[in-house]
Amino acid sequence: MTQAEKLENAKKLIESCVAKINPEEREAYRAIAQYAVELGYMPKQVLRSGKKSDDLDFKKNKVKRKLMQLRATDGNLKIKMVFCATPDCFEYLQAETEFYEGKNFFGCGGCGRCKGEPQGYTHTYPDGKTVFRCGAELVHMWDLDAVKHLDEIKTMMKTQDELWMAKA
């Protein structure tokens, strides 16, 4: 498959996914997905119950990592992302980090993906307590206002890609 064919296929997959969401959010999510492709993360349909769905994983062969997943549900698009290279994420994600600590998703699982020092998310609470979460997992960003946070999301994607490319 040529690069042009890969890009055309990516565009079709993205359109199929974003077509299922509310019209007012389509442009923002389309822009996020297209930016992932610009960074080299190609969409692939996710298998659900053994069948291809309109949900998309965005992976880059060069870094052998998945940057994000988009999932259309009930007219809304759900996004999961890796953003551990961004030390100071915006307010919405600080709240998500606090949520995950309550679910015991923090710490290093010893999977072996990190070479050297563990890569992950560090969050410091106002009382000074610091927690760490493994950066190998995608973080759910449900109820995210993609229109409002589009530039911040793109910045996090770029920062994460730069970290992975430096280690590739």
Secondary structure by P-SEA (a helix, b strand, c coil): ccaaaaaaaaaaaaaaaaccccccaaaaaaaaaaaaaaacbbbbbbbcccccccbbbbbbcccccccbbbbbcccbbbbbbbccccccccaaaaaaaaaaaaacccccccccccccccbbbbbbccccbbbbbbccbbbbbcccccccaaaaaaaaaaaaaaaaaaac
